[in-house]
Amino acid sequence: MRPFARPSVPALLFLLAALWPVSQALAVEPSEMLADPVLEARARDISSGLRCLVCQNQSIDESDADLARDIRVLVRERLTRGDNDKQVVDYIVSRYGDFVLLKPPFKKSTYVLWIAPFVFFLIGMTVVAVFVRRRNAGKDELAFTPLNTDERARLDKLMKEDGS
């Protein structure tokens, strides 16, 4: 038995997939980090809720984009000045708009973001229901029904004529 077996390709792919989130979480550079662990934890908490405006599918904590780095630094600067978490987020939103929030608030300007998925879901379910009903209605028309006596007599007559 060999002490170090060569890993299989699926095992390597699994390892890479498992380490991928870790590599994404390391976007915050050591030079950005605050010396105070409490402030740094607050900065990380705030940053995890702010969207990278370049990547748009990552928080600024996960993004390597220059703009995300600038916003991370700005968050830390505001915290060191003594702002509370809400003041920091409000300041960032005042500069970049609600789009910078990964969870936008429910207000007039964001109603569409919150309601549209439910509307599309209801429209989709209605289309499916109509399709299923029409499909089932067509099957009912084609369903086999036994012949009545007149139809049976006519069929027997046609069969006798065809056989002669």
Secondary structure, 3 states (H helix, E strand, C coil): CCCCCCCCHHHHHHHHHHHHHHHHHHHCCCCCCCCCHHHHHHHHHHHCCEECCCCCCCECCCCCCHHHHHHHHHHHHHHHCCCCHHHHHHHHHHHHCHHHECCCCCCHHHHHHHHHHHHHHHHHHHHHHHHHHHHHHHHHHHCCCCCCHHHHHHHHHHHHHHHC
